[in-house]
Amino acid sequence: MNENQLIEMTERYLNGELSNEEKLHFEKLCQENAAIKSRVEEHLHFTGLIKQYGARVELEKRLNDIHQEIDVHALTEELTVHPSWVVKLWRNHHSKISVAASVAIFAMMVTLYATGYFSKNTPGVTELKREVQSYKNATEKLNHSTNELLHEIKVNGRHLTTPSKFDGTGFALTSTGYLITNYHVVRGADSLYVQNATGDSYHAKLIYSEPMHDIAILKIDDAAFSGLGTIPYTFRKNKSDVGEEVYTIGYPRDDYVYDRGYLSSSTGFNGDTTTYQLSLPVNPGNSGGPLLDSKGNVIGIVNGKQMQNESVSFAIKSSYIFKAVQSVTNDTTANTILLNTSSKNSLAGLSPKQQIKKLNNYVFMVKVY
């Protein structure tokens, strides 16, 4: 099946135009062929984005129409001088006011969805990016343009003082400033900063994203950044065993937090083969944090937890880190990433306390604006 045939078959499938026999054949094909399944999911995501854009355009048109029909400034003046006009206003314009209220509610729902408040993940699993309370309490910032928002960022000794929209976690792939995090953490970002354990902040840019596997790779591109020391952990490509002790460091709050547990299943939610299930307590803000074994090997990226059970969480398997890095390296020679895959690392044999001291400068808070 060539590319055009696959797109045509996918659209017919999503529109319910296939016969029962064709539908069963197509679903079986998706189950047996991971590449086809991936393309179908990408197409579904793309068409969903188009629908969202169409809804937004229609919303803006309706708001403009309502604004033109109601003279807001005149009504404000009349209500100030004659409070009894409130009753007359409702009688004369209640249908328009109702429509305006409905549109406002719809707009709020669209905003919540677009900012990740409602997870696009499988029901029962929640993403773990952290929505900053101060941003929620200042919704007027949504109306600022990117340039206005960037203008407000004040750096005092490389410490950011402007609150971010979302926070997550990321960790170093190399000493030269390549970092990895979850795609859902940086989705929709206008600007990105990363902050280390001592509070130093650096501007970063998104150089690669893989929504299907919830992976994003960032590059620190700040003149103040002089590089990191030798990465203390190694990246383990082979599969980890159930029962293995694991831990993570992340930013569910402004200070880094250490959590420990064990790998409870070799597959994630509903048998997802791209993730591990963990018995590990995590919270919003932990998304994108490293999952390490007791020997200091990175075996995954924390990306979600089960809503019904606070101690059940999930992590993307490290094999997908290797795939993402290879994709970046293949895309352009300007971004060649070499992971530390040696058999030994500087964390092996250390106590948890000592490991954390070595790790904390390589794990960052990802601040999304």
Secondary structure, 3 states (H helix, E strand, C coil): CCHHHHHHHHHHHHCCCCCHHHHHHHHHHHHHCHHHHHHHHHHHHHHHHHHHHHHHHHHHHHHHHHHHHCCHHHHHHHHHHCCCHHHHHHHHHHHHHHHHHHHHHHHHHHHHHHCCCCCCCCCCEEECCEECHHHHCCHHHHHCCHHHHHHHCCEECCEECCCCCEEEEEEECCCCCEEEECHHHHCCCCCEEEECCCCCEEEEEEEEEEHHHCEEEEEECCCCCCCCCCCCCEECCCCCCCCCEEEEEECCCCCCEEEEEEEEECCCHHHCCCEEEEECCCCCCCCCCEEEECCCEEEEEEEEEECCCCCEEEEEECHHHHHHHHHHHHHCCCCCCCCCCCCCCCCCCCCHHHHHHHHHHHEEEEEEC
